[in-house]
Amino acid sequence: MAGDEELTAADAANQRVILCGHHPLLPATGHQVWNGDEIFAVIDRHPAVAAYFNGHNHKGAEAFRNGIPYITFKSILHEPEVNAFSAIHLFADRLEIEGNGREKSRVIPLRPV
């Protein structure tokens, strides 16, 4: 995870940051990272954070907290005959997830910077 220094610099430059991790932070399904409260404390301090992307929960998931989308992308592990990948298009007001195979396409609104 990016440190406070990088996120503070992004805040000051009015930039968008997408954080990526292996384990989900949300939703709480038993697959989430163990130190989520510590990570949320960092994310909550920085308006530059636009989204959090992760894997690990092979079924995928989507949740919002304080206007930030937490997206868990699907895996092909349990259905190897069907692919699962995405292209992400970032705009000032939204993310457009172009899903392929098991991953669905969707538009996710972003909170203002």
N, CA, C and O atoms as a GROMACS GRO file, in nm:
protein
  452
    1MET      N    1   0.085  -0.118   0.000
    1MET     CA    2   0.000   0.000   0.000
    1MET      C    3   0.089   0.123   0.000
    1MET      O    4   0.192   0.127   0.067
    2ALA      N    5   0.048   0.222  -0.075
    2ALA     CA    6   0.124   0.347  -0.081
    2ALA      C    7   0.128   0.408   0.058
    2ALA      O    8   0.032   0.399   0.135
    3GLY      N    9   0.240   0.470   0.090
    3GLY     CA   10   0.255   0.532   0.220
    3GLY      C   11   0.186   0.668   0.227
    3GLY      O   12   0.145   0.724   0.125
    4ASP      N   13   0.176   0.718   0.346
    4ASP     CA   14   0.116   0.850   0.367
    4ASP      C   15   0.184   0.958   0.283
    4ASP      O   16   0.117   1.049   0.234
    5GLU      N   17   0.317   0.949   0.266
    5GLU     CA   18   0.389   1.052   0.192
    5GLU      C   19   0.341   1.060   0.048
    5GLU      O   20   0.316   1.168  -0.004
    6GLU      N   21   0.328   0.944  -0.017
    6GLU     CA   22   0.284   0.943  -0.157
    6GLU      C   23   0.139   0.992  -0.169
    6GLU      O   24   0.106   1.066  -0.262
    7LEU      N   25   0.056   0.951  -0.077
    7LEU     CA   26  -0.084   0.993  -0.081
    7LEU      C   27  -0.099   1.141  -0.048
    7LEU      O   28  -0.184   1.209  -0.106
    8THR      N   29  -0.018   1.192   0.044
    8THR     CA   30  -0.020   1.335   0.075
    8THR      C   31   0.023   1.416  -0.047
    8THR      O   32  -0.036   1.520  -0.076
    9ALA      N   33   0.124   1.369  -0.118
    9ALA     CA   34   0.168   1.437  -0.241
    9ALA      C   35   0.058   1.434  -0.347
    9ALA      O   36   0.037   1.533  -0.417
   10ALA      N   37  -0.011   1.323  -0.359
   10ALA     CA   38  -0.122   1.312  -0.455
   10ALA      C   39  -0.235   1.405  -0.416
   10ALA      O   40  -0.296   1.469  -0.502
   11ASP      N   41  -0.264   1.414  -0.286
   11ASP     CA   42  -0.367   1.508  -0.238
   11ASP      C   43  -0.331   1.650  -0.281
   11ASP      O   44  -0.414   1.723  -0.336
   12ALA      N   45  -0.207   1.690  -0.255
   12ALA     CA   46  -0.162   1.826  -0.284
   12ALA      C   47  -0.165   1.857  -0.433
   12ALA      O   48  -0.190   1.971  -0.473
   13ALA      N   49  -0.140   1.756  -0.516
   13ALA     CA   50  -0.139   1.775  -0.662
   13ALA      C   51  -0.277   1.754  -0.724
   13ALA      O   52  -0.292   1.762  -0.846
   14ASN      N   53  -0.377   1.727  -0.640
   14ASN     CA   54  -0.513   1.704  -0.688
   14ASN      C   55  -0.518   1.586  -0.786
   14ASN      O   56  -0.589   1.591  -0.887
   15GLN      N   57  -0.442   1.481  -0.755
   15GLN     CA   58  -0.435   1.363  -0.839
   15GLN      C   59  -0.527   1.254  -0.786
   15GLN      O   60  -0.569   1.257  -0.671
   16ARG      N   61  -0.558   1.157  -0.872
   16ARG     CA   62  -0.634   1.039  -0.835
   16ARG      C   63  -0.538   0.922  -0.814
   16ARG      O   64  -0.441   0.907  -0.888
   17VAL      N   65  -0.566   0.841  -0.713
   17VAL     CA   66  -0.485   0.724  -0.684
   17VAL      C   67  -0.578   0.604  -0.673
   17VAL      O   68  -0.681   0.609  -0.606
   18ILE      N   69  -0.540   0.497  -0.739
   18ILE     CA   70  -0.610   0.369  -0.723
   18ILE      C   71  -0.515   0.278  -0.648
   18ILE      O   72  -0.404   0.251  -0.693
   19LEU      N   73  -0.559   0.231  -0.533
   19LEU     CA   74  -0.479   0.139  -0.452
   19LEU      C   75  -0.514  -0.004  -0.492
   19LEU      O   76  -0.629  -0.036  -0.520
   20CYS      N   77  -0.413  -0.089  -0.493
   20CYS     CA   78  -0.434  -0.230  -0.527
   20CYS      C   79  -0.372  -0.318  -0.421
   20CYS      O   80  -0.263  -0.290  -0.370
   21GLY      N   81  -0.442  -0.424  -0.388
   21GLY     CA   82  -0.391  -0.520  -0.292
   21GLY      C   83  -0.440  -0.658  -0.330
   21GLY      O   84  -0.525  -0.672  -0.418
   22HIS      N   85  -0.388  -0.758  -0.265
   22HIS     CA   86  -0.434  -0.893  -0.296
   22HIS      C   87  -0.565  -0.924  -0.225
   22HIS      O   88  -0.660  -0.972  -0.288
   23HIS      N   89  -0.570  -0.898  -0.096
   23HIS     CA   90  -0.689  -0.930  -0.016
   23HIS      C   91  -0.789  -0.814  -0.018
   23HIS      O   92  -0.748  -0.697  -0.022
   24PRO      N   93  -0.918  -0.844  -0.015
   24PRO     CA   94  -1.018  -0.737  -0.009
   24PRO      C   95  -1.021  -0.669   0.128
   24PRO      O   96  -0.983  -0.728   0.229
   25LEU      N   97  -1.066  -0.544   0.127
   25LEU     CA   98  -1.097  -0.473   0.251
   25LEU      C   99  -1.246  -0.485   0.278
   25LEU      O  100  -1.288  -0.498   0.394
   26LEU      N  101  -1.326  -0.480   0.173
   26LEU     CA  102  -1.471  -0.492   0.180
   26LEU      C  103  -1.519  -0.577   0.063
   26LEU      O  104  -1.450  -0.583  -0.039
   27PRO      N  105  -1.631  -0.641   0.075
   27PRO     CA  106  -1.713  -0.657   0.195
   27PRO      C  107  -1.650  -0.758   0.290
   27PRO      O  108  -1.563  -0.836   0.253
   28ALA      N  109  -1.697  -0.756   0.414
   28ALA     CA  110  -1.646  -0.847   0.517
   28ALA      C  111  -1.711  -0.984   0.498
   28ALA      O  112  -1.821  -1.009   0.546
   29THR      N  113  -1.639  -1.071   0.427
   29THR     CA  114  -1.692  -1.205   0.398
   29THR      C  115  -1.604  -1.316   0.452
   29THR      O  116  -1.627  -1.433   0.426
   30GLY      N  117  -1.502  -1.278   0.529
   30GLY     CA  118  -1.407  -1.376   0.576
   30GLY      C  119  -1.283  -1.384   0.489
   30GLY      O  120  -1.186  -1.450   0.525
   31HIS      N  121  -1.285  -1.318   0.373
   31HIS     CA  122  -1.169  -1.316   0.283
   31HIS      C  123  -1.086  -1.190   0.300
   31HIS      O  124  -0.979  -1.178   0.240
   32GLN      N  125  -1.134  -1.095   0.380
   32GLN     CA  126  -1.070  -0.963   0.386
   32GLN      C  127  -0.938  -0.966   0.463
   32GLN      O  128  -0.911  -1.058   0.541
   33VAL      N  129  -0.859  -0.863   0.438
   33VAL     CA  130  -0.730  -0.846   0.504
   33VAL      C  131  -0.752  -0.831   0.655
   33VAL      O  132  -0.855  -0.780   0.699
   34TRP      N  133  -0.656  -0.877   0.734
   34TRP     CA  134  -0.672  -0.878   0.880
   34TRP      C  135  -0.655  -0.740   0.943
   34TRP      O  136  -0.714  -0.713   1.048
   35ASN      N  137  -0.575  -0.654   0.883
   35ASN     CA  138  -0.550  -0.522   0.943
   35ASN      C  139  -0.628  -0.412   0.869
   35ASN      O  140  -0.576  -0.302   0.847
   36GLY      N  141  -0.750  -0.442   0.832
   36GLY     CA  142  -0.832  -0.349   0.757
   36GLY      C  143  -0.852  -0.215   0.825
   36GLY      O  144  -0.852  -0.112   0.757
   37ASP      N  145  -0.868  -0.213   0.957
   37ASP     CA  146  -0.889  -0.087   1.027
   37ASP      C  147  -0.770   0.008   1.010
   37ASP      O  148  -0.787   0.129   0.995
   38GLU      N  149  -0.649  -0.048   1.012
   38GLU     CA  150  -0.529   0.034   0.992
   38GLU      C  151  -0.524   0.089   0.850
   38GLU      O  152  -0.486   0.204   0.829
   39ILE      N  153  -0.563   0.008   0.754
   39ILE     CA  154  -0.561   0.052   0.614
   39ILE      C  155  -0.670   0.155   0.591
   39ILE      O  156  -0.647   0.255   0.522
   40PHE      N  157  -0.789   0.133   0.647
   40PHE     CA  158  -0.896   0.232   0.635
   40PHE      C  159  -0.854   0.366   0.695
   40PHE      O  160  -0.889   0.472   0.641
   41ALA      N  161  -0.779   0.364   0.804
   41ALA     CA  162  -0.734   0.489   0.867
   41ALA      C  163  -0.648   0.570   0.771
   41ALA      O  164  -0.657   0.693   0.768
   42VAL      N  165  -0.564   0.502   0.693
   42VAL     CA  166  -0.480   0.571   0.594
   42VAL      C  167  -0.567   0.621   0.479
   42VAL      O  168  -0.556   0.738   0.440
   43ILE      N  169  -0.651   0.536   0.426
   43ILE     CA  170  -0.736   0.574   0.312
   43ILE      C  171  -0.825   0.692   0.348
   43ILE      O  172  -0.841   0.785   0.269
   44ASP      N  173  -0.883   0.689   0.467
   44ASP     CA  174  -0.976   0.794   0.509
   44ASP      C  175  -0.912   0.931   0.520
   44ASP      O  176  -0.981   1.032   0.512
   45ARG      N  177  -0.781   0.937   0.537
   45ARG     CA  178  -0.710   1.065   0.549
   45ARG      C  179  -0.683   1.131   0.414
   45ARG      O  180  -0.642   1.247   0.409
   46HIS      N  181  -0.704   1.058   0.304
   46HIS     CA  182  -0.656   1.107   0.174
   46HIS      C  183  -0.766   1.113   0.069
   46HIS      O  184  -0.813   1.010   0.022
   47PRO      N  185  -0.806   1.235   0.032
   47PRO     CA  186  -0.908   1.250  -0.072
   47PRO      C  187  -0.861   1.205  -0.210
   47PRO      O  188  -0.944   1.185  -0.298
   48ALA      N  189  -0.732   1.188  -0.230
   48ALA     CA  190  -0.681   1.142  -0.359
   48ALA      C  191  -0.721   0.998  -0.390
   48ALA      O  192  -0.726   0.959  -0.507
   49VAL      N  193  -0.750   0.919  -0.288
   49VAL     CA  194  -0.783   0.778  -0.311
   49VAL      C  195  -0.917   0.770  -0.384
   49VAL      O  196  -1.021   0.811  -0.331
   50ALA      N  197  -0.912   0.715  -0.506
   50ALA     CA  198  -1.032   0.704  -0.589
   50ALA      C  199  -1.096   0.567  -0.576
   50ALA      O  200  -1.219   0.555  -0.583
   51ALA      N  201  -1.016   0.462  -0.555
   51ALA     CA  202  -1.070   0.326  -0.552
   51ALA      C  203  -0.966   0.232  -0.493
   51ALA      O  204  -0.847   0.264  -0.484
   52TYR      N  205  -1.014   0.114  -0.454
   52TYR     CA  206  -0.928   0.007  -0.407
   52TYR      C  207  -0.965  -0.118  -0.488
   52TYR      O  208  -1.081  -0.160  -0.488
   53PHE      N  209  -0.866  -0.177  -0.556
   53PHE     CA  210  -0.886  -0.298  -0.637
   53PHE      C  211  -0.813  -0.414  -0.573
   53PHE      O  212  -0.705  -0.397  -0.516
   54ASN      N  213  -0.872  -0.532  -0.581
   54ASN     CA  214  -0.807  -0.651  -0.528
   54ASN      C  215  -0.862  -0.777  -0.594
   54ASN      O  216  -0.954  -0.772  -0.676
   55GLY      N  217  -0.806  -0.887  -0.555
   55GLY     CA  218  -0.850  -1.019  -0.598
   55GLY      C  219  -0.882  -1.102  -0.476
   55GLY      O  220  -0.954  -1.056  -0.387
   56HIS      N  221  -0.830  -1.223  -0.469
   56HIS     CA  222  -0.838  -1.318  -0.359
   56HIS      C  223  -0.974  -1.385  -0.344
   56HIS      O  224  -0.980  -1.508  -0.341
   57ASN      N  225  -1.082  -1.310  -0.334
   57ASN     CA  226  -1.215  -1.371  -0.327
   57ASN      C  227  -1.256  -1.399  -0.470
   57ASN      O  228  -1.298  -1.308  -0.541
   58HIS      N  229  -1.244  -1.524  -0.513
   58HIS     CA  230  -1.258  -1.560  -0.654
   58HIS      C  231  -1.396  -1.532  -0.712
   58HIS      O  232  -1.411  -1.524  -0.834
   59LYS      N  233  -1.496  -1.516  -0.627
   59LYS     CA  234  -1.631  -1.488  -0.676
   59LYS      C  235  -1.649  -1.342  -0.712
   59LYS      O  236  -1.745  -1.306  -0.781
   60GLY      N  237  -1.558  -1.255  -0.667
   60GLY     CA  238  -1.570  -1.112  -0.693
   60GLY      C  239  -1.667  -1.047  -0.596
   60GLY      O  240  -1.747  -1.114  -0.532
   61ALA      N  241  -1.659  -0.916  -0.588
   61ALA     CA  242  -1.748  -0.840  -0.500
   61ALA      C  243  -1.731  -0.692  -0.530
   61ALA      O  244  -1.637  -0.650  -0.597
   62GLU      N  245  -1.825  -0.614  -0.478
   62GLU     CA  246  -1.820  -0.469  -0.493
   62GLU      C  247  -1.886  -0.408  -0.371
   62GLU      O  248  -1.994  -0.449  -0.330
   63ALA      N  249  -1.819  -0.309  -0.312
   63ALA     CA  250  -1.874  -0.240  -0.196
   63ALA      C  251  -1.826  -0.096  -0.200
   63ALA      O  252  -1.729  -0.063  -0.269
   64PHE      N  253  -1.894  -0.010  -0.126
   64PHE     CA  254  -1.855   0.130  -0.115
   64PHE      C  255  -1.842   0.166   0.032
   64PHE      O  256  -1.918   0.118   0.116
   65ARG      N  257  -1.744   0.250   0.061
   65ARG     CA  258  -1.725   0.303   0.196
   65ARG      C  259  -1.678   0.447   0.182
   65ARG      O  260  -1.576   0.472   0.117
   66ASN      N  261  -1.749   0.539   0.241
   66ASN     CA  262  -1.714   0.682   0.233
   66ASN      C  263  -1.696   0.728   0.088
   66ASN      O  264  -1.609   0.810   0.058
   67GLY      N  265  -1.778   0.675   0.000
   67GLY     CA  266  -1.774   0.716  -0.141
   67GLY      C  267  -1.666   0.650  -0.223
   67GLY      O  268  -1.652   0.681  -0.342
   68ILE      N  269  -1.588   0.562  -0.164
   68ILE     CA  270  -1.480   0.494  -0.235
   68ILE      C  271  -1.525   0.354  -0.273
   68ILE      O  272  -1.571   0.279  -0.187
   69PRO      N  273  -1.512   0.316  -0.401
   69PRO     CA  274  -1.546   0.180  -0.441
   69PRO      C  275  -1.433   0.083  -0.405
   69PRO      O  276  -1.314   0.111  -0.426
   70TYR      N  277  -1.473  -0.030  -0.353
   70TYR     CA  278  -1.382  -0.140  -0.321
   70TYR      C  279  -1.424  -0.255  -0.413
   70TYR      O  280  -1.528  -0.317  -0.393
   71ILE      N  281  -1.341  -0.283  -0.514
   71ILE     CA  282  -1.375  -0.378  -0.619
   71ILE      C  283  -1.287  -0.501  -0.608
   71ILE      O  284  -1.165  -0.491  -0.611
   72THR      N  285  -1.351  -0.617  -0.595
   72THR     CA  286  -1.282  -0.746  -0.598
   72THR      C  287  -1.308  -0.808  -0.734
   72THR      O  288  -1.423  -0.837  -0.769
   73PHE      N  289  -1.202  -0.828  -0.811
   73PHE     CA  290  -1.218  -0.885  -0.944
   73PHE      C  291  -1.223  -1.037  -0.938
   73PHE      O  292  -1.159  -1.100  -0.854
   74LYS      N  293  -1.301  -1.094  -1.027
   74LYS     CA  294  -1.323  -1.238  -1.030
   74LYS      C  295  -1.200  -1.312  -1.080
   74LYS      O  296  -1.111  -1.253  -1.142
   75SER      N  297  -1.196  -1.440  -1.051
   75SER     CA  298  -1.087  -1.527  -1.090
   75SER      C  299  -1.139  -1.634  -1.187
   75SER      O  300  -1.258  -1.662  -1.192
   76ILE      N  301  -1.047  -1.691  -1.263
   76ILE     CA  302  -1.084  -1.803  -1.349
   76ILE      C  303  -1.059  -1.937  -1.280
   76ILE      O  304  -1.082  -2.043  -1.339
   77LEU      N  305  -1.014  -1.933  -1.157
   77LEU     CA  306  -0.971  -2.054  -1.088
   77LEU      C  307  -1.078  -2.163  -1.084
   77LEU      O  308  -1.046  -2.280  -1.105
   78HIS      N  309  -1.203  -2.128  -1.058
   78HIS     CA  310  -1.307  -2.229  -1.043
   78HIS      C  311  -1.380  -2.259  -1.174
   78HIS      O  312  -1.455  -2.357  -1.182
   79GLU      N  313  -1.359  -2.177  -1.274
   79GLU     CA  314  -1.418  -2.200  -1.405
   79GLU      C  315  -1.312  -2.172  -1.511
   79GLU      O  316  -1.322  -2.072  -1.583
   80PRO      N  317  -1.211  -2.258  -1.523
   80PRO     CA  318  -1.099  -2.228  -1.614
   80PRO      C  319  -1.138  -2.220  -1.761
   80PRO      O  320  -1.062  -2.167  -1.842
   81GLU      N  321  -1.255  -2.272  -1.796
   81GLU     CA  322  -1.297  -2.262  -1.936
   81GLU      C  323  -1.353  -2.125  -1.971
   81GLU      O  324  -1.374  -2.095  -2.089
   82VAL      N  325  -1.376  -2.040  -1.869
   82VAL     CA  326  -1.427  -1.904  -1.892
   82VAL      C  327  -1.326  -1.805  -1.835
   82VAL      O  328  -1.290  -1.811  -1.718
   83ASN      N  329  -1.280  -1.715  -1.918
   83ASN     CA  330  -1.181  -1.618  -1.877
   83ASN      C  331  -1.243  -1.511  -1.785
   83ASN      O  332  -1.366  -1.502  -1.775
   84ALA      N  333  -1.162  -1.433  -1.719
   84ALA     CA  334  -1.208  -1.323  -1.634
   84ALA      C  335  -1.097  -1.218  -1.629
   84ALA      O  336  -0.994  -1.238  -1.564
   85PHE      N  337  -1.120  -1.106  -1.697
   85PHE     CA  338  -1.026  -0.995  -1.690
   85PHE      C  339  -1.098  -0.867  -1.725
   85PHE      O  340  -1.210  -0.869  -1.776
   86SER      N  341  -1.034  -0.755  -1.696
   86SER     CA  342  -1.097  -0.624  -1.717
   86SER      C  343  -0.997  -0.524  -1.770
   86SER      O  344  -0.876  -0.535  -1.748
   87ALA      N  345  -1.049  -0.426  -1.840
   87ALA     CA  346  -0.975  -0.305  -1.873
   87ALA      C  347  -1.044  -0.194  -1.794
   87ALA      O  348  -1.166  -0.185  -1.793
   88ILE      N  349  -0.966  -0.109  -1.730
   88ILE     CA  350  -1.020  -0.002  -1.647
   88ILE      C  351  -0.993   0.131  -1.716
   88ILE      O  352  -0.880   0.162  -1.754
   89HIS      N  353  -1.099   0.209  -1.731
   89HIS     CA  354  -1.088   0.343  -1.789
   89HIS      C  355  -1.123   0.441  -1.678
   89HIS      O  356  -1.232   0.438  -1.623
   90LEU      N  357  -1.028   0.530  -1.647
   90LEU     CA  358  -1.045   0.624  -1.537
   90LEU      C  359  -1.077   0.763  -1.592
   90LEU      O  360  -1.004   0.816  -1.676
   91PHE      N  361  -1.186   0.820  -1.543
   91PHE     CA  362  -1.229   0.954  -1.578
   91PHE      C  363  -1.239   1.036  -1.450
   91PHE      O  364  -1.234   0.980  -1.340
   92ALA      N  365  -1.254   1.166  -1.461
   92ALA     CA  366  -1.261   1.252  -1.343
   92ALA      C  367  -1.377   1.215  -1.252
   92ALA      O  368  -1.366   1.229  -1.130
   93ASP      N  369  -1.487   1.170  -1.308
   93ASP     CA  370  -1.608   1.144  -1.229
   93ASP      C  371  -1.648   0.998  -1.218
   93ASP      O  372  -1.746   0.965  -1.150
   94ARG      N  373  -1.574   0.908  -1.286
   94ARG     CA  374  -1.618   0.768  -1.288
   94ARG      C  375  -1.505   0.675  -1.331
   94ARG      O  376  -1.406   0.715  -1.392
   95LEU      N  377  -1.524   0.549  -1.296
   95LEU     CA  378  -1.443   0.439  -1.350
   95LEU      C  379  -1.533   0.361  -1.445
   95LEU      O  380  -1.648   0.334  -1.413
   96GLU      N  381  -1.481   0.326  -1.558
   96GLU     CA  382  -1.553   0.236  -1.647
   96GLU      C  383  -1.476   0.106  -1.649
   96GLU      O  384  -1.362   0.100  -1.695
   97ILE      N  385  -1.540   0.002  -1.600
   97ILE     CA  386  -1.478  -0.130  -1.597
   97ILE      C  387  -1.533  -0.207  -1.717
   97ILE      O  388  -1.653  -0.236  -1.725
   98GLU      N  389  -1.444  -0.240  -1.809
   98GLU     CA  390  -1.479  -0.316  -1.928
   98GLU      C  391  -1.448  -0.462  -1.899
   98GLU      O  392  -1.336  -0.508  -1.917
   99GLY      N  393  -1.550  -0.533  -1.855
   99GLY     CA  394  -1.532  -0.672  -1.815
   99GLY      C  395  -1.531  -0.767  -1.932
   99GLY      O  396  -1.592  -0.742  -2.036
  100ASN      N  397  -1.462  -0.877  -1.912
  100ASN     CA  398  -1.455  -0.984  -2.013
  100ASN      C  399  -1.473  -1.117  -1.942
  100ASN      O  400  -1.427  -1.136  -1.830
  101GLY      N  401  -1.542  -1.210  -2.010
  101GLY     CA  402  -1.565  -1.341  -1.952
  101GLY      C  403  -1.653  -1.330  -1.829
  101GLY      O  404  -1.762  -1.273  -1.836
  102ARG      N  405  -1.607  -1.383  -1.717
  102ARG     CA  406  -1.685  -1.382  -1.593
  102ARG      C  407  -1.697  -1.243  -1.531
  102ARG      O  408  -1.787  -1.219  -1.451
  103GLU      N  409  -1.608  -1.151  -1.568
  103GLU     CA  410  -1.611  -1.017  -1.508
  103GLU      C  411  -1.708  -0.928  -1.583
  103GLU      O  412  -1.699  -0.915  -1.705
  104LYS      N  413  -1.802  -0.868  -1.511
  104LYS     CA  414  -1.904  -0.784  -1.575
  104LYS      C  415  -1.853  -0.643  -1.599
  104LYS      O  416  -1.767  -0.593  -1.526
  105SER      N  417  -1.908  -0.581  -1.701
  105SER     CA  418  -1.880  -0.441  -1.729
  105SER      C  419  -1.971  -0.355  -1.643
  105SER      O  420  -2.086  -0.391  -1.617
  106ARG      N  421  -1.918  -0.241  -1.599
  106ARG     CA  422  -2.000  -0.151  -1.520
  106ARG      C  423  -1.934  -0.014  -1.512
  106ARG      O  424  -1.815   0.002  -1.538
  107VAL      N  425  -2.014   0.084  -1.474
  107VAL     CA  426  -1.966   0.220  -1.454
  107VAL      C  427  -1.980   0.250  -1.306
  107VAL      O  428  -2.087   0.232  -1.248
  108ILE      N  429  -1.872   0.296  -1.246
  108ILE     CA  430  -1.868   0.323  -1.102
  108ILE      C  431  -1.845   0.473  -1.083
  108ILE      O  432  -1.743   0.525  -1.128
  109PRO      N  433  -1.937   0.543  -1.018
  109PRO     CA  434  -1.914   0.686  -0.992
  109PRO      C  435  -1.803   0.705  -0.890
  109PRO      O  436  -1.784   0.623  -0.800
  110LEU      N  437  -1.729   0.814  -0.906
  110LEU     CA  438  -1.621   0.848  -0.813
  110LEU      C  439  -1.659   0.973  -0.735
  110LEU      O  440  -1.725   1.063  -0.786
  111ARG      N  441  -1.615   0.977  -0.610
  111ARG     CA  442  -1.639   1.098  -0.530
  111ARG      C  443  -1.551   1.210  -0.584
  111ARG      O  444  -1.444   1.184  -0.638
  112PRO      N  445  -1.595   1.333  -0.570
  112PRO     CA  446  -1.512   1.445  -0.617
  112PRO      C  447  -1.382   1.453  -0.540
  112PRO      O  448  -1.376   1.413  -0.424
  113VAL      N  449  -1.279   1.505  -0.604
  113VAL     CA  450  -1.148   1.520  -0.539
  113VAL      C  451  -1.155   1.636  -0.443
  113VAL      O  452  -1.057   1.668  -0.376
   0.00000   0.00000   0.00000
